[in-house]
Amino acid sequence: MRALLNFSKIIDGLNNRVGHLACWLTLVAVLVSSGNATYLYIFGDSSNAWLELQWYLFSAVFLLCGGYALLHNSHVRIDVIYSRWSRRTQLHIDVFGILFFLMPMAILILYLSWPVFINAYMSKEMSSNAGGLVVWPARLLMPVGFFLLVLQGLSELIKRIAIIQGLIPDPTLDDGPTAEEELARAIQEAREKESLRA
């Protein structure tokens, strides 16, 4: 299990780095979008290539950050039901969900999207829009994004099983204050300082 936990750390590090890099693509997409809009407003002309680049960048952020979102537990779940059960039950639900929902879906999409990318790459597929971009880089985002999600699913599965077996501590059971508790404490301290000044 120690080797699997080391493998899990490598996957976590990879998705963390990819997530941080992909987040910067949001800024690039905003700059491309605003530059294209400004150019259109000033010169009355625009380019489909810049518009498509903006779409590619937003797609990259969405697809490449799936594993990052799973790593940081930022994915969508039905917390209203999930939060009512014990932590041990939640861990078993996570294992079941990863094995029977996340992994089959991600592996299937990865499997189906790879030939689409290969076909676009081999045929040098171009956008159907005038002045558009080459399509294969956008098609590549799908298998790469879902590959990263599959890897992170494996990492989360390893960690959940290790927590159930008592091999590693559960990070959700940290005794430190939550962000909300820290904010409340900071507000209370500020009020106390303000009342001492008055």
N, C-alpha and C positions, 0 to 999 in steps of 0.2 A: 504493500500500500504506500510505502514511503516513495517508491519510484513514481507511482501514479500521482501522488501529491506534488512531487517535483515537476512532473509533466504539466499538472494543473497550473502551477505557478508560472511556467513558461508561457502557457496559453493566455493566462491573465495579463502577463506583461505585454505580450504581442497585441492583444485587443485593446489594452490601455493605450499603448503607443499609437496604434492605428486610429483609435477614437480621438485622441488629442490632435493628431494631424488632420483628420477629417473635419474636425470642428473648424479649423482655419479655412476650409473650403467654403464655409458659410460666408465668411468675410469676402472671399474672392468672388463668390456668386453675387453678393450685394454690390460690390464694386463694378462688376461686369454689367449687372442690371442697371445700376444708376448711370454708368458711363454710356450705355446704349440708349437709355431714355434721354439723357442730356444731349447726346449727338443728334437723336431724332428731333428733339425740340428746337435745337439751334439750326441744324442744317436741313431738316425735313427729310432725312434719309436714314435708313437703318440697315442692319445686316442680319440675315437669317443665321449666319454662323455665330454671331455674338449671342443671339437668342437661344440657339441650341446649346452653346457652351454653358450658358446659365442653367439650362435644364440638366445637362450632364453633371454639373457641379452639385446641384440639389439632389440628384439621384445618387451621386457618390456619398454625400453626407448621410442620406437615409439608409442606403444599403450597407455601407462600410461600418456604420455605427450600431448595427443590430447586436453584434457580439458585445460591444462596449456597454450598451444599455442593459443587456442581460447580466454582465459582470457587476454592474452597479445597482442591480435590482430596480432599474427604472422602467422596466417593461410593464405592460398592462396586465393586471390580474384583477379578479373580483375580490377585493379586500373585505367587502362587507361580510361575505361568507367565510373566507379564508382566515380572517383575524379572530374569529370566534373559537377556533380550535386550539388545542395545546400546540406548543412548538414542535413536539415530536410528531404529531399528526400532520402538521404543516410540512415537515421535512419529508414524510412519506408521500404526501400529495405532490410535492415538488419532484421527487424521484419518479413517481408514476407519470406526471405531466411531461417530464423531460423524455422518458422512455417511449411513451405511447402517443404523444402529441407533437412536441417540439422536434425531436430527432427525425421521425418519419416525414414530417412536413418539410423540414429543411433539407434533408437528403434527397427527397423527391424533386424539389425545386432545383437543387444543385444539379442533379442528374439530367433534368429536362432542359435546363438553361445552357448547359455546356455545348450541346450540338448547335444551338442557335448562335452562340458566340463563334464557334468554329466555322459555321456556314457564312456568317457575316465577314469573318476575317479572310477566309479563302476566296470569297467572291468580291472582296474589296467593296462591300456594300456602302453606298453613299446615301445621304439623306434625300428624300424625295422633294424637299424644298430647294428652290433656286439658291445657290450659294451656300448650301448646307454643309455639314461636316461629315467626316467618315463615321460610320455607325459602330464599328466593332469595339471601340473603347467603352462605349455606353453598354453594349451587350456584355462585355467582360465584367462589368460591375456586378451583375446578378450572380454568376457562379462564385466570384471572389467573396462577395458579401455573405452569401449563404454558407460558403466554406468556413468563414470566420465564425458564423453563428453555430455551425455544427461543432467546431472546435470548442467554443465557449460552452455549448451544451454539455460536451464531455467533461469539461472542467467543473461545471456546476454539479454534474452528477457525481463525480469523484468526491467533491467537497461535501455534498449532502450525505453520501454514504459514510464518509469519514466522521462527520459530526454525529450521525446516528450511532456509529460504533464507539464513539467517545475518544477517537484518535486525535481530533483537533477541537479547539473550543469553538462554540457557535458565535460568530461575529455579531449576530443580532442581539445577543444577551450581554453586551457590553454595559457595565454598570455606570459608565460616564453619563453626564447630562446630555439630553438631546439638544438639537439646535433651538427648538422652541423654549426649552427650559433655560438655556443660556441667554436667549433674548429677553425672556421674562426677568431673569436675574439682573441683566444689564439695565433694563428699564427701571427696575426697583432701586438699584444703586443710584441711577441718575436722579430719580425722584428724591431719594434721601439726601443727596448732595445739594439738590435745589432747595429742599426745605431747611437745610442747615444754613444756607446763605441768606435765607429770608428772615 
